[in-house]
Amino acid sequence: MKYERADNPHLFIPVTACVVVLVMSFAAMFISLSSIILRTDFYGSIDEQGLPWSERMGNRDSRLHAQFWSPRFRMARRTIAYGAIVFFGTFGVMALILIVFGHPS
């Protein structure tokens, strides 16, 4: 097996940095969304258990919407928003580098 020199070895560091930022921003979004999902009350009070299905689902949806937009989850929502901006921006930068300059190895 013969080793061939990389086409663009100077691009290895920027592409690696983009991949690291992609992984970190995805992890931040995943952890924030997980914290919201794990702290959300999906079942409601015991009084709702006897209601018809459509009313239970309506109450559940309105409760989940109110909880998600509550000030309690403001930091998690902000982390998800900034993480998505960084994720897609970095993905675009990495795609631009690879399209314009070629693959680093």
C-alpha positions as CSV (number, residue, x, y, z in Angstrom):
1,M,0.0,0.0,0.0
2,K,1.5,3.2,-1.1
3,Y,1.0,6.5,0.7
4,E,0.1,9.4,-1.5
5,R,0.5,13.0,-0.5
6,A,-2.7,14.9,0.3
7,D,-4.0,17.2,-2.4
8,N,-4.5,20.2,-0.1
9,P,-2.7,19.5,3.2
10,H,-3.1,23.2,4.3
11,L,-6.9,22.7,4.5
12,F,-6.7,19.9,7.1
13,I,-6.7,22.3,10.1
14,P,-9.7,24.5,8.9
15,V,-11.8,21.5,8.0
16,T,-11.0,19.8,11.3
17,A,-11.9,22.9,13.2
18,C,-15.2,23.1,11.3
19,V,-16.0,19.5,12.2
20,V,-15.2,20.1,15.8
21,V,-17.5,23.2,15.9
22,L,-20.2,21.1,14.1
23,V,-20.0,18.3,16.7
24,M,-20.0,20.8,19.6
25,S,-23.0,22.8,18.4
26,F,-25.0,19.6,17.7
27,A,-24.2,18.4,21.2
28,A,-25.3,21.7,22.7
29,M,-28.6,21.6,20.8
30,F,-29.1,17.9,21.7
31,I,-28.5,18.5,25.4
32,S,-30.8,21.5,25.5
33,L,-33.6,19.8,23.7
34,S,-33.2,16.7,26.0
35,S,-33.4,18.9,29.1
36,I,-36.6,20.5,27.8
37,I,-38.1,17.1,27.0
38,L,-37.1,15.5,30.2
39,R,-38.5,18.3,32.4
40,T,-41.8,18.6,30.5
41,D,-45.0,17.2,32.1
42,F,-46.7,15.1,29.4
43,Y,-49.4,13.5,31.5
44,G,-51.0,16.4,33.5
45,S,-53.2,16.1,36.5
46,I,-55.1,13.0,37.5
47,D,-58.3,14.9,36.8
48,E,-57.6,14.8,33.1
49,Q,-57.4,11.0,33.0
50,G,-61.2,10.6,32.8
51,L,-61.7,13.1,29.9
52,P,-62.3,12.0,26.3
53,W,-59.3,11.5,24.1
54,S,-59.7,14.7,22.1
55,E,-59.9,16.9,25.2
56,R,-56.9,15.2,26.8
57,M,-54.9,15.8,23.7
58,G,-56.0,19.4,23.4
59,N,-55.1,20.0,27.1
60,R,-51.8,18.2,26.6
61,D,-50.9,20.3,23.5
62,S,-51.8,23.6,25.1
63,R,-49.9,22.6,28.3
64,L,-46.8,21.6,26.3
65,H,-46.9,24.8,24.3
66,A,-47.2,26.9,27.4
67,Q,-44.4,25.0,29.2
68,F,-42.0,25.1,26.2
69,W,-42.4,28.9,25.9
70,S,-42.2,29.5,29.6
71,P,-39.3,31.5,31.1
72,R,-38.1,28.3,32.7
73,F,-36.8,27.1,29.3
74,R,-35.6,30.4,28.0
75,M,-31.9,29.6,28.2
76,A,-32.4,26.1,26.6
77,R,-34.4,27.7,23.7
78,R,-31.7,30.3,23.2
79,T,-29.0,27.6,23.2
80,I,-30.9,25.6,20.6
81,A,-31.3,28.7,18.4
82,Y,-27.7,29.8,18.6
83,G,-26.6,26.2,18.2
84,A,-28.6,25.9,15.0
85,I,-27.2,29.1,13.6
86,V,-23.6,28.0,14.3
87,F,-24.3,24.5,13.0
88,F,-25.7,25.6,9.7
89,G,-23.2,28.4,9.3
90,T,-20.2,26.2,10.0
91,F,-21.7,23.5,7.7
92,G,-21.9,26.1,4.9
93,V,-18.4,27.3,5.5
94,M,-17.1,23.8,5.4
95,A,-19.0,23.0,2.2
96,L,-17.7,26.2,0.6
97,I,-14.1,25.3,1.5
98,L,-14.5,21.8,0.1
99,I,-16.2,23.0,-3.1
100,V,-13.8,25.8,-3.8
101,F,-10.5,24.3,-2.7
102,G,-11.2,20.6,-2.9
103,H,-10.9,17.8,-0.4
104,P,-8.0,18.2,2.1
105,S,-6.8,14.7,1.8
